[in-house]
Amino acid sequence: MAEFIMGRRHLLGASGGLLAAPSLARAQARDITIQIWGTTWTSSVRTVAQRFEAATGIKVNAVTQATSGEGLVRLQSMRAAPTIDVWFTTASVAERAKTDAQLFLPLPMAAISNAAQIEAGARASHWLGVYFYQLGIVWRTDQVREPIASWQDLWAPRFAQKLGVPTMNSYQARMLLVAATLNGGGIANVEPGFEALKRLKPNVVTWYSSDTTARQALAQGELAVLVAPPAALKRVTDAGVQARMISPPPSPMMYDSMMLVNTPKREAAARFIDFCLSKDMQDVIAQGQGMGPVHPGASTLPEIAATLPKPEDRVSYDDDIINANIGAWNERFSREVAS
């Protein structure tokens, strides 16, 4: 791990932010490549990358992915000589991916000083959360006259053919787990969840796997209600659509995260991860994404902050259990619910 460790005098200024890279680091890595979702890149991380280059001289190139699953397959295909240095993924997929010791490296926490500043739930051996979000309910106020107050409302007849709901692989089965929890089950007993999703089918226009497509459908009026994170609210209101969001209990919490790929540019890649976690860059990312910051000193948009669930309403599901079962859950979902 010695090649990761950089003296604090090289990494940090008085405020904890990164200073310009030393000449040796410049010689070793003039650029790095990240793999990231297109909307995340354009909404916020591109700005962070530009500021990182201004501060360090290290250019950040981006390769986009549609989903974390697609991104992992791409990385695995280049395992012998990966060209991606930092991978943005979900915490759930990161927990599964970290078992590939040839492809992914443990994070050099001594070189990522900002990791100690972020909330404990956003830190793990192989990934660090870049923002957090909850799954909630977004609706168009011009199409839904009576405000939504709970998850149970989605099963009401008034929402026939009005809902957009994520598939099993979208948000790692959180909709199944919410449905199970509401009906007396949970992660150890998803049977009530499957039965509830079957009853929900008459109200569902689309079981979606693409956030972008689902947001567009809501903005264009093809949907009246979308089960989604706060970013959906931001995207549709940015498009001029009047919408509201509620995060009723149980409110499943999730993180999008950064992983370090095993490449010769690992030192520069670790510096970029650290830069993303600084307070100022957390402001940029959380506000640009419409998500919650993992740095306690950073802030998101007021309208997004208003959607964040109360602490007592938040629930976290065990990603190891999800990863062990999601294949079978997805097959059953495709056969019994989405067909």
C-alpha positions in Angstrom: 0.0 0.0 0.0 3.0 2.3 0.2 2.4 3.7 -3.3 -0.9 5.1 -2.1 0.4 7.1 0.9 1.0 10.7 0.2 2.2 13.2 2.8 -0.4 15.5 4.2 1.7 18.5 3.1 1.2 17.4 -0.5 -2.5 16.5 -0.2 -4.1 19.0 2.1 -4.4 22.7 2.6 -5.6 24.4 5.8 -9.2 23.8 4.9 -8.8 20.1 4.1 -9.0 20.6 0.3 -6.5 19.2 -2.2 -3.7 21.4 -3.4 -1.9 21.2 -6.7 -0.3 17.9 -7.3 3.5 17.5 -6.7 5.6 17.3 -9.8 6.2 13.6 -9.4 2.5 12.8 -9.4 2.1 15.0 -12.5 4.7 12.9 -14.2 3.0 9.7 -13.2 -0.6 10.6 -14.1 -1.7 13.5 -16.3 -5.2 12.1 -16.5 -7.5 9.6 -15.0 -10.7 8.0 -16.4 -13.9 7.5 -14.4 -16.9 5.3 -15.3 -20.1 7.0 -14.3 -23.8 7.5 -15.2 -24.3 10.1 -17.8 -26.7 12.2 -15.8 -24.5 12.2 -12.8 -21.5 13.3 -14.9 -23.4 16.2 -16.6 -25.3 17.3 -13.5 -22.4 17.7 -11.1 -19.3 15.6 -11.4 -18.1 17.2 -14.6 -17.9 20.5 -12.6 -16.0 18.7 -9.8 -13.7 17.2 -12.4 -13.0 20.7 -13.9 -12.1 22.0 -10.5 -9.9 19.0 -9.7 -8.0 19.6 -12.9 -7.5 23.3 -12.0 -6.3 22.3 -8.6 -4.0 19.4 -9.5 -3.3 19.5 -13.2 -4.9 16.0 -13.6 -7.6 15.8 -16.2 -10.6 13.6 -15.6 -12.1 11.7 -18.6 -15.5 10.1 -18.3 -16.9 6.9 -19.7 -20.7 6.6 -19.2 -22.7 3.6 -18.1 -26.5 3.0 -18.2 -26.5 1.0 -15.0 -24.2 -0.3 -12.4 -24.7 -3.8 -13.6 -23.6 -2.9 -17.1 -20.7 -1.0 -15.7 -19.5 -4.0 -13.8 -19.7 -6.3 -16.8 -17.6 -3.8 -18.8 -14.9 -3.6 -16.0 -14.8 -7.4 -15.7 -14.2 -7.7 -19.5 -11.0 -5.6 -19.1 -9.8 -7.2 -15.8 -6.3 -8.0 -17.2 -5.6 -4.3 -18.1 -8.5 -2.0 -17.0 -8.6 1.5 -18.5 -11.0 2.8 -15.8 -9.5 4.3 -12.6 -12.5 5.2 -10.5 -15.9 3.5 -10.8 -19.1 5.1 -9.6 -21.7 2.5 -8.6 -24.3 1.8 -6.0 -23.2 0.6 -2.6 -25.1 -2.7 -3.2 -23.2 -3.5 -6.3 -20.0 -2.3 -4.8 -20.4 -4.9 -2.0 -20.7 -7.6 -4.6 -17.9 -6.3 -6.8 -15.3 -6.0 -4.0 -14.8 -9.7 -3.9 -12.9 -9.3 -7.2 -9.5 -8.6 -5.6 -7.8 -8.5 -9.0 -10.0 -5.7 -10.2 -10.8 -3.6 -7.2 -8.5 -2.3 -4.4 -9.1 -1.6 -0.8 -9.3 2.2 -0.3 -6.1 3.8 1.0 -7.8 5.8 3.8 -4.5 7.5 4.8 -4.5 9.2 1.5 -8.2 10.0 1.6 -8.4 12.3 4.6 -12.0 13.4 3.8 -13.2 9.9 4.4 -13.0 10.4 8.1 -15.3 13.4 7.8 -18.3 11.7 6.1 -21.1 9.9 7.8 -20.2 6.4 9.0 -22.8 4.6 6.8 -21.1 5.9 3.7 -17.7 4.3 4.5 -16.6 0.8 3.7 -13.3 -1.0 3.0 -13.7 -0.8 -0.8 -16.2 2.1 -1.4 -17.0 5.5 -0.2 -20.5 7.1 -0.7 -20.5 10.2 -2.8 -24.2 11.1 -1.9 -27.2 9.4 -0.3 -30.8 9.2 -1.4 -34.0 7.5 -0.4 -36.7 5.9 -2.5 -39.9 7.9 -2.3 -43.0 9.0 -4.3 -42.9 11.9 -6.8 -46.2 13.1 -8.4 -47.4 15.8 -10.8 -49.7 18.1 -8.9 -51.7 18.9 -12.1 -52.6 15.2 -12.4 -52.9 14.2 -8.7 -55.4 16.5 -6.9 -55.4 14.7 -3.6 -51.8 14.6 -2.1 -50.2 11.2 -1.5 -49.7 10.5 2.2 -48.3 6.9 2.3 -47.0 4.0 0.3 -50.3 2.3 0.7 -52.0 5.1 -1.3 -50.3 3.7 -4.5 -52.6 0.7 -4.4 -55.7 2.9 -4.5 -58.0 2.6 -7.6 -57.5 6.3 -8.4 -54.0 5.5 -9.6 -55.0 3.0 -12.2 -52.5 3.2 -15.1 -50.7 6.2 -13.6 -47.6 4.8 -11.9 -44.0 4.3 -12.8 -42.3 1.8 -10.5 -38.7 0.5 -10.6 -37.9 -3.1 -11.6 -36.2 -5.5 -9.3 -32.7 -4.5 -10.5 -33.4 -0.8 -10.2 -32.5 0.3 -6.7 -31.6 -3.3 -5.8 -35.1 -4.6 -5.0 -36.0 -1.8 -2.6 -39.5 -1.6 -3.9 -40.0 -5.3 -3.2 -38.6 -4.9 0.3 -40.9 -1.9 1.0 -43.9 -3.8 -0.2 -42.9 -6.8 1.9 -42.4 -4.6 5.0 -45.7 -2.9 4.6 -47.5 -6.3 4.5 -45.9 -8.1 7.5 -42.8 -9.4 5.8 -39.3 -8.1 5.2 -35.9 -9.0 3.8 -36.2 -12.5 5.3 -39.7 -13.0 4.0 -40.4 -11.3 0.7 -43.5 -13.4 -0.1 -45.9 -10.6 1.0 -44.0 -8.2 -1.2 -44.4 -10.2 -4.3 -48.1 -10.6 -3.6 -48.4 -6.8 -3.1 -46.6 -6.1 -6.3 -49.0 -8.4 -8.2 -51.9 -6.4 -6.7 -50.2 -3.2 -7.8 -50.0 -4.2 -11.5 -53.3 -2.5 -12.6 -51.9 0.8 -11.5 -48.5 0.5 -13.2 -47.9 2.0 -16.6 -44.3 0.9 -16.6 -41.8 -1.0 -14.5 -38.8 1.0 -15.4 -35.1 0.2 -15.5 -33.9 3.6 -16.8 -34.1 6.7 -14.5 -33.8 9.0 -17.5 -36.7 7.4 -19.4 -38.9 7.3 -16.3 -38.2 11.0 -15.5 -39.0 11.9 -19.1 -42.3 10.0 -19.0 -43.3 11.9 -15.8 -42.3 15.2 -17.3 -44.3 14.5 -20.5 -47.4 13.4 -18.6 -47.2 9.8 -19.6 -47.1 9.0 -15.8 -48.7 10.9 -13.0 -46.7 9.2 -10.2 -43.1 7.9 -10.0 -41.5 5.9 -7.3 -38.0 7.3 -7.4 -35.2 9.2 -5.4 -35.3 13.0 -4.9 -33.3 13.5 -8.1 -36.5 12.8 -10.1 -38.2 15.7 -8.3 -35.3 18.0 -9.3 -35.3 16.9 -12.9 -39.0 17.4 -13.5 -39.2 20.7 -11.7 -36.2 21.9 -13.6 -38.2 21.1 -16.7 -41.0 23.4 -15.5 -43.3 20.7 -14.2 -45.1 21.3 -10.9 -44.5 18.3 -8.7 -44.2 17.2 -5.1 -42.5 14.4 -3.3 -43.1 12.4 -0.1 -40.7 10.0 1.7 -43.1 7.9 3.8 -42.0 5.1 6.2 -40.4 2.7 5.6 -37.9 5.0 3.7 -35.1 2.9 2.3 -31.7 4.6 2.3 -29.1 4.1 -0.4 -25.7 5.4 -1.4 -24.0 5.9 -4.7 -20.4 5.3 -4.3 -16.8 5.4 -5.6 -14.5 2.4 -6.0 -10.8 2.3 -6.8 -9.8 0.1 -9.8 -6.5 -1.6 -9.8 -4.5 0.5 -12.3 -1.2 2.3 -12.4 -3.0 5.6 -11.8 -4.3 4.6 -8.4 -2.6 7.4 -6.6 -4.2 10.1 -8.7 -7.5 8.2 -8.6 -7.4 8.2 -4.8 -6.8 12.0 -4.8 -9.9 12.5 -7.0 -12.0 10.4 -4.6 -10.8 12.5 -1.7 -11.5 15.7 -3.7 -15.1 14.6 -4.3 -15.6 14.2 -0.5 -14.5 17.7 0.5 -17.1 19.9 1.9 -17.1 22.3 -1.1 -17.4 19.6 -3.7 -20.1 17.8 -1.7 -22.1 21.0 -1.9 -21.7 20.9 -5.7 -22.5 17.2 -6.0 -25.5 17.2 -3.7 -27.1 20.3 -5.1 -26.4 19.4 -8.7 -27.7 15.9 -8.2 -30.7 16.7 -6.0 -29.4 14.2 -3.4 -28.2 14.3 0.2 -24.5 15.0 0.9 -22.5 12.5 2.9 -20.3 15.3 4.3 -22.1 16.7 7.4 -21.0 20.2 6.7 -22.4 20.2 3.1 -25.9 21.1 2.0 -28.3 20.1 -0.7 -31.1 22.2 -2.3 -33.8 23.4 0.2 -36.5 21.7 -1.8 -34.6 18.4 -1.7 -33.8 18.8 2.0 -37.5 19.1 2.6 -38.0 15.6 1.1 -35.5 13.8 3.2 -37.1 11.3 5.6 -37.2 11.7 9.3 -34.4 9.7 11.0 -36.9 7.4 12.7 -38.5 6.6 9.3 -35.2 5.6 7.6 -34.4 1.9 7.1 -31.4 0.2 5.7 -31.5 -3.3 4.2 -28.6 -5.8 4.3 -26.9 -5.7 0.9 -25.2 -9.0 1.4 -28.7 -10.7 1.7 -29.9 -8.7 -1.3 -27.0 -9.7 -3.4 -27.4 -13.4 -2.4 -31.1 -13.4 -3.5 -31.6 -10.7 -6.1 -31.0 -13.1 -9.0 -33.8 -15.4 -8.0 -36.0 -12.4 -7.0 -35.5 -10.9 -10.5 -36.4 -14.1 -12.2 -39.6 -14.4 -10.2 -40.4 -10.7 -10.7 -40.1 -11.1 -14.5 -42.2 -14.2 -14.5 -45.0 -13.2 -12.1 -45.1 -9.4 -11.9 -43.7 -7.7 -15.0 -45.0 -10.1 -17.6 
